[in-house]
Amino acid sequence: MAAGERVVVVGAGVAGLTTAVVLAEAGASVHVIAEQVPGVTSLAAGAMWGPYLVEPKDKVDQWGQRSLEIFRKLAEDTATGVRLTSGIEASRTAEAPPDWATTLPGFRPCEPTELPAGFSAGYQFTVPLIDMPTYLGYLLRRLDAAGGTVEQRRLASLADAGPATVIVNCTGLGAQELAPDHDLRPIRGQHVVVTNPGLTEFFSEDTGLSPDLLCFYPHGDTVVLGGTAIDGEGDLTPDDKAAADILARCAEVEPRLAEARFLEHRIGARPTRATVRVEAYRQGDGAVVVHNYGHGGAGVTLSWGCAEEVHGLLADK
């Protein structure tokens, strides 16, 4: 990728904006095109760093660790919306901790007295929490400072993004049609945002493949409560019953949340496939297309590592 080369990044979720920032700061002339700015699924994220339920493991570990390094640096600036926060991940069965958690600062097994009723194991650690509306705004400002531009419109095909020598597809679920990729499917996620009754630590339950999640992430004056993971469903209409169930699950663990005031629903469709797709190919017209999508619920966690991988792929073209 030559300095000043025109690159179009399609998509303005966390994958698209992070990739655009990395390429613009490397000297490319970057133009982002997206139907939603920023993307609604990224806005709906909780968001806690953690490479959950995503493959291929070797690449995910590399991408996740690189992102973790960068989030730790970003946490030094409160304007980014990133903070290093302590908390507990717990299980109702005696599960071993995920390997990524054991390397985090402050990692230790919880004493039984530290766990809510019904939980048999838990682990405390410190991890980046990301307030997504603030963070995505930060990425947009950083892109602008690097000379990148943003256009809000819907594309019928990747060809509609031209003219460009490089097109980077970060469209998430939109890649079903634009790639096209019929192996991609939505997993509906719903969060509830409430006023913060004084929480400073996160809590997350290891629920495995259950569609009913339990987590709460404090972000200053607000708390994001989760959640759901409904495989195959992409409808973004608020579900009041699901929201009530989320609040009830969270309040059972943290009773202070029962008195918190409801602020909003946040709903997204996690773009999920068997493996994350980060790869490049050259079209017949000579333009290079790079795909960067399919991150499931780990889009934030993998964002910087995948963006740097895209940059590396373009450097080889």
C-alpha positions as CSV (number, residue, x, y, z in Angstrom):
1,M,0.0,0.0,0.0
2,A,1.6,3.2,-1.2
3,A,1.4,6.5,0.7
4,G,-1.6,8.4,-0.4
5,E,-3.3,5.4,-2.0
6,R,-7.1,5.7,-2.0
7,V,-8.7,3.1,0.2
8,V,-12.4,2.8,0.8
9,V,-13.5,1.1,4.0
10,V,-17.1,-0.1,3.9
11,G,-18.7,-0.2,7.3
12,A,-18.5,2.1,10.3
13,G,-18.8,-0.3,13.2
14,V,-15.9,-0.9,15.5
15,A,-14.1,-3.1,12.9
16,G,-14.5,-0.6,10.1
17,L,-13.6,2.5,12.1
18,T,-10.6,0.9,13.7
19,T,-9.3,-0.4,10.3
20,A,-9.9,3.1,8.8
21,V,-7.9,4.7,11.6
22,V,-5.0,2.3,11.3
23,L,-4.8,2.7,7.5
24,A,-5.2,6.5,7.6
25,E,-2.5,6.9,10.2
26,A,-0.3,4.7,8.0
27,G,-0.6,7.3,5.2
28,A,-3.5,6.0,3.1
29,S,-6.2,8.3,1.8
30,V,-9.2,6.7,3.6
31,H,-12.8,7.1,2.8
32,V,-15.4,5.3,4.9
33,I,-18.8,4.5,3.4
34,A,-21.5,3.1,5.7
35,E,-25.3,3.0,6.0
36,Q,-25.1,3.6,9.7
37,V,-22.5,5.9,11.3
38,P,-21.5,4.5,13.7
39,G,-22.8,1.0,13.3
40,V,-25.7,0.1,15.6
41,T,-24.4,-3.3,16.5
42,S,-21.2,-1.9,17.8
43,L,-23.1,0.9,19.6
44,A,-25.0,-1.9,21.4
45,A,-22.0,-3.7,22.7
46,G,-21.4,-3.9,26.5
47,A,-18.4,-3.9,26.1
48,M,-15.7,-6.0,27.9
49,W,-12.5,-7.2,26.3
50,G,-12.6,-11.0,26.1
51,P,-12.3,-13.4,23.1
52,Y,-15.5,-15.4,23.7
53,L,-16.7,-18.2,21.4
54,V,-14.7,-17.2,18.3
55,E,-12.3,-19.0,16.0
56,P,-9.6,-19.7,14.7
57,K,-8.1,-19.8,18.2
58,D,-4.4,-19.2,17.2
59,K,-5.3,-16.0,15.2
60,V,-7.9,-14.9,17.7
61,D,-5.3,-15.1,20.5
62,Q,-2.9,-12.9,18.5
63,W,-5.6,-10.4,17.5
64,G,-7.0,-10.3,21.0
65,Q,-3.7,-9.8,22.7
66,R,-2.7,-7.0,20.4
67,S,-6.0,-5.2,20.9
68,L,-5.6,-5.7,24.7
69,E,-2.2,-3.9,24.6
70,I,-3.8,-0.9,22.7
71,F,-6.9,-0.7,25.0
72,R,-4.6,-0.6,28.0
73,K,-2.9,2.5,26.5
74,L,-6.2,4.1,25.5
75,A,-7.4,3.7,29.1
76,E,-4.8,6.3,30.1
77,D,-7.1,8.9,28.4
78,T,-10.6,9.2,29.9
79,A,-11.9,10.8,26.6
80,T,-11.6,7.4,24.8
81,G,-14.3,5.8,26.9
82,V,-11.9,2.9,27.8
83,R,-11.2,2.1,31.5
84,L,-9.4,-0.7,33.2
85,T,-11.9,-2.2,35.6
86,S,-11.9,-5.0,38.1
87,G,-14.6,-7.5,38.5
88,I,-15.7,-11.2,38.6
89,E,-16.5,-13.8,36.0
90,A,-18.4,-16.6,37.7
91,S,-19.9,-20.0,36.9
92,R,-22.7,-22.1,38.4
93,T,-20.6,-25.2,37.7
94,A,-17.0,-25.7,38.7
95,E,-15.5,-24.6,35.4
96,A,-11.9,-23.9,34.9
97,P,-11.2,-20.2,34.0
98,P,-10.7,-19.4,30.3
99,D,-7.0,-19.4,29.4
100,W,-7.1,-15.7,28.3
101,A,-8.3,-14.7,31.8
102,T,-5.4,-16.3,33.7
103,T,-2.9,-13.8,32.2
104,L,-4.8,-10.7,33.2
105,P,-3.7,-8.4,36.0
106,G,-5.2,-9.2,39.4
107,F,-6.3,-12.7,38.3
108,R,-7.2,-14.9,41.3
109,P,-9.9,-17.4,42.2
110,C,-12.7,-16.0,44.3
111,E,-13.4,-17.2,47.8
112,P,-16.9,-18.8,48.2
113,T,-18.0,-15.8,50.3
114,E,-17.3,-13.5,47.3
115,L,-19.7,-15.3,45.0
116,P,-23.5,-14.7,44.7
117,A,-25.8,-17.4,45.8
118,G,-26.0,-20.3,43.3
119,F,-22.5,-19.8,41.9
120,S,-19.8,-22.4,42.6
121,A,-16.7,-20.9,41.0
122,G,-15.5,-17.5,40.1
123,Y,-12.4,-15.5,39.2
124,Q,-11.5,-11.9,39.7
125,F,-9.4,-9.9,37.2
126,T,-8.9,-6.5,35.7
127,V,-9.8,-5.9,32.1
128,P,-10.7,-3.0,29.7
129,L,-14.3,-1.9,29.8
130,I,-15.3,0.2,26.8
131,D,-18.2,2.6,26.8
132,M,-19.1,2.2,23.1
133,P,-20.9,5.4,22.3
134,T,-18.0,7.4,23.7
135,Y,-15.4,5.1,22.2
136,L,-16.9,5.1,18.6
137,G,-17.0,8.9,18.8
138,Y,-13.4,8.9,19.7
139,L,-12.5,6.7,16.7
140,L,-14.4,9.0,14.4
141,R,-12.5,12.1,15.7
142,R,-9.2,10.2,15.4
143,L,-10.1,9.2,11.8
144,D,-10.9,12.8,11.0
145,A,-7.6,14.0,12.5
146,A,-5.7,11.5,10.3
147,G,-7.4,13.0,7.2
148,G,-10.1,10.3,6.7
149,T,-13.5,11.1,5.4
150,V,-16.9,9.5,6.1
151,E,-20.0,9.1,3.8
152,Q,-23.3,7.8,4.9
153,R,-25.1,5.7,2.3
154,R,-26.1,2.1,1.5
155,L,-24.2,0.1,-1.1
156,A,-25.9,-2.4,-3.4
157,S,-22.5,-4.0,-4.0
158,L,-18.8,-3.5,-3.1
159,A,-18.4,-2.3,-6.7
160,D,-20.5,0.7,-5.8
161,A,-17.7,1.8,-3.4
162,G,-15.3,2.7,-6.2
163,P,-13.3,4.1,-7.7
164,A,-10.6,2.8,-5.3
165,T,-7.4,0.7,-5.6
166,V,-8.3,-0.9,-2.3
167,I,-11.7,-1.8,-0.8
168,V,-11.9,-3.1,2.8
169,N,-15.2,-4.9,3.6
170,C,-16.0,-4.4,7.3
171,T,-19.8,-4.6,6.9
172,G,-20.4,-7.2,9.6
173,L,-23.8,-8.8,8.8
174,G,-24.0,-6.8,5.6
175,A,-21.4,-9.2,4.2
176,Q,-24.1,-11.8,3.7
177,E,-25.1,-9.8,0.6
178,L,-22.0,-7.8,-0.3
179,A,-19.4,-10.6,-0.1
180,P,-21.7,-12.6,-0.6
181,D,-21.3,-15.0,2.4
182,H,-24.1,-17.4,3.1
183,D,-22.1,-18.9,6.0
184,L,-22.6,-15.6,8.0
185,R,-25.6,-15.5,10.4
186,P,-26.9,-13.1,13.0
187,I,-27.0,-13.7,16.7
188,R,-29.3,-11.1,18.3
189,G,-28.0,-9.3,21.3
190,Q,-30.0,-7.1,23.6
191,H,-28.7,-5.0,26.5
192,V,-30.5,-2.7,28.9
193,V,-28.9,0.6,30.1
194,V,-29.9,1.9,33.5
195,T,-28.7,4.5,36.0
196,N,-25.8,3.4,38.1
197,P,-26.7,2.8,41.7
198,G,-23.1,2.9,42.8
199,L,-21.4,0.0,41.0
200,T,-17.7,0.2,40.3
201,E,-16.9,-3.4,39.3
202,F,-18.2,-5.6,36.5
203,F,-19.9,-9.0,36.8
204,S,-20.2,-11.6,34.1
205,E,-21.5,-15.2,34.2
206,D,-20.0,-17.9,32.0
207,T,-23.3,-19.0,30.5
208,G,-21.7,-21.1,27.7
209,L,-24.0,-21.4,24.7
210,S,-27.2,-20.3,26.5
211,P,-29.3,-17.6,24.8
212,D,-29.8,-15.9,28.2
213,L,-26.7,-14.0,29.4
214,L,-26.0,-12.3,32.7
215,C,-23.5,-9.5,33.0
216,F,-23.4,-5.9,34.1
217,Y,-20.8,-3.3,33.1
218,P,-20.6,0.0,35.0
219,H,-19.7,3.1,32.9
220,G,-19.7,6.1,35.2
221,D,-23.3,7.2,35.7
222,T,-24.8,4.3,33.7
223,V,-24.7,0.5,33.8
224,V,-25.1,-1.8,30.7
225,L,-27.0,-4.9,31.7
226,G,-26.9,-8.1,29.6
227,G,-28.1,-9.8,27.8
228,T,-29.3,-12.2,25.1
229,A,-27.7,-14.3,22.4
230,I,-30.4,-15.6,20.1
231,D,-28.8,-17.5,17.3
232,G,-30.2,-16.9,13.8
233,E,-32.3,-13.8,14.8
234,G,-31.4,-10.4,13.4
235,D,-34.5,-8.4,14.3
236,L,-33.5,-5.2,16.2
237,T,-36.9,-4.4,17.6
238,P,-36.8,-4.0,21.4
239,D,-38.2,-6.9,23.4
240,D,-39.8,-5.7,26.6
241,K,-40.0,-9.1,28.2
242,A,-36.4,-9.9,27.4
243,A,-35.4,-6.6,28.9
244,A,-37.4,-7.4,32.1
245,D,-35.8,-10.8,32.3
246,I,-32.3,-9.2,31.9
247,L,-33.0,-6.8,34.7
248,A,-34.3,-9.6,36.9
249,R,-31.3,-11.8,36.3
250,C,-28.9,-8.9,37.1
251,A,-30.8,-7.7,40.2
252,E,-30.7,-11.3,41.6
253,V,-26.9,-11.0,41.6
254,E,-26.8,-7.3,42.5
255,P,-29.9,-6.2,44.3
256,R,-29.1,-2.4,44.0
257,L,-30.0,-2.8,40.3
258,A,-33.6,-3.4,41.1
259,E,-34.0,0.3,41.9
260,A,-32.1,1.6,39.0
261,R,-33.9,3.7,36.4
262,F,-34.3,2.4,32.9
263,L,-32.7,4.5,30.3
264,E,-32.6,2.7,27.0
265,H,-32.5,-0.6,25.0
266,R,-29.4,-1.4,23.0
267,I,-29.8,-4.1,20.4
268,G,-27.5,-5.5,17.8
269,A,-27.0,-8.5,15.5
270,R,-23.6,-10.1,16.1
271,P,-22.2,-11.1,12.7
272,T,-21.2,-14.8,13.3
273,R,-19.5,-17.5,11.2
274,A,-17.4,-20.5,11.9
275,T,-14.2,-18.5,11.7
276,V,-13.5,-14.7,11.5
277,R,-12.7,-13.8,7.9
278,V,-9.6,-11.6,7.4
279,E,-8.2,-12.2,3.9
280,A,-7.3,-10.3,0.7
281,Y,-7.6,-11.0,-3.0
282,R,-7.1,-9.1,-6.2
283,Q,-10.0,-8.5,-8.6
284,G,-9.8,-8.8,-12.3
285,D,-9.7,-5.0,-12.6
286,G,-6.6,-4.9,-10.4
287,A,-8.3,-3.5,-7.3
288,V,-7.6,-5.3,-4.0
289,V,-10.5,-6.4,-1.8
290,V,-9.8,-7.2,1.9
291,H,-12.5,-8.8,4.0
292,N,-12.6,-8.1,7.8
293,Y,-15.8,-9.4,9.3
294,G,-17.5,-12.3,11.1
295,H,-16.2,-11.4,14.6
296,G,-19.4,-12.5,16.4
297,G,-19.5,-11.1,19.9
298,A,-15.8,-10.4,19.9
299,G,-15.6,-7.4,17.5
300,V,-14.3,-5.0,20.0
301,T,-11.9,-7.5,21.5
302,L,-10.3,-8.3,18.1
303,S,-10.6,-4.9,16.5
304,W,-7.1,-3.5,16.7
305,G,-5.4,-6.9,15.9
306,C,-7.6,-7.4,12.9
307,A,-7.1,-3.9,11.7
308,E,-3.3,-4.3,11.8
309,E,-3.7,-7.6,10.0
310,V,-5.5,-5.8,7.2
311,H,-2.7,-3.3,7.1
312,G,-0.2,-6.1,6.8
313,L,-2.1,-7.8,4.0
314,L,-2.1,-4.6,2.0
315,A,1.6,-4.1,2.6
316,D,2.2,-7.4,0.9
317,K,0.1,-6.5,-2.2
